[in-house]
């Protein structure tokens, strides 16, 4: 995991995107007022969404 300031990411977006995709890692982008964001590859993002949907689906059937 890398941590970078927003201005650095803005000035070097290609390098950060390459890092995320080549290393299969994330970059935490720090911003003012602690409004931080995460840069991750699209496949990982889809996996997270898929897991969330699966958990929601499972909770529907596990209610008693």
N, C-alpha and C positions, 0 to 999 in steps of 0.2 A: 504494500500500500504506500502510495506517495501522498504527500500533502503539499499543496502549492497555493500561492496567492492568485486571486482572480486575474490580476493584471499580467502576471507571468503566463498564465494559461492563455489569456487572450493574445499575447504576443507570440506564443509558441504552440498554437493549437494543434498543428500537424504533429509535432513531436509528442505531445501528450496523447493524442489519438493513437499514434503508432505504439506508444508504450502500453496503453490499455489493451490494444488488440494483440500485440505480439507477446506480451507477458501475461495475458489473461488476468489482469490485476485492475485495481480501481485507483482513481485519483480523487482525493478529497480536496475540493476547491474552497478555500476560505474567503469569506466576504465580510463586509462591514456588518455590524450589529448581529454577528453570529448567524447570518443567513447562509450557511454553508450548503454546498451541493456536492453530489458525487458524479463523477464521470466513469461510466462502465461500458463494457461492450454490449451490443444489442442482444446477443445470445444469452448472456447472463441475466439481463433485464427480463427477457422472455421467460427464462427459467423461474425467476422470482414470481412473476405474474402467474405462471402456471401453478406453482405451489400454493399461492394464495387462493386461486380458484378451486384447487383440489381440497384444501382445508375447508373452504366455505361449503363446498359440495358435501364433504364428509360430515360436517357438523349438522347438515339438514337431516341426514339419516341416523345420526347418533343421538338425536333428541329423544327423550323419554316422556 
